[in-house]
């Protein structure tokens, strides 16, 4: 994870290091994501989120677009 001051800072960093731009989120979104993702992690009833549940959590925080799209796992 990298922290940037602004969208312009992200663009300059990507250009300097010749890296494609990935997903970005604000600090408040990061905090909300951490709360959503780990809120019940220590519960004895904890189970991993399904892909649709995880996708809904990302969407509820405003994280949308190709970068934030989770792949469905294939059953073998």
Secondary structure, DSSP 4 states (H G I P E B T S, - for coil): ----SSHHHHHHHHHHHT--------HHHHHHHHHHHHTTTTSTT--PPPHHHHHHHHHHTT--SGGGPPPPPPP-
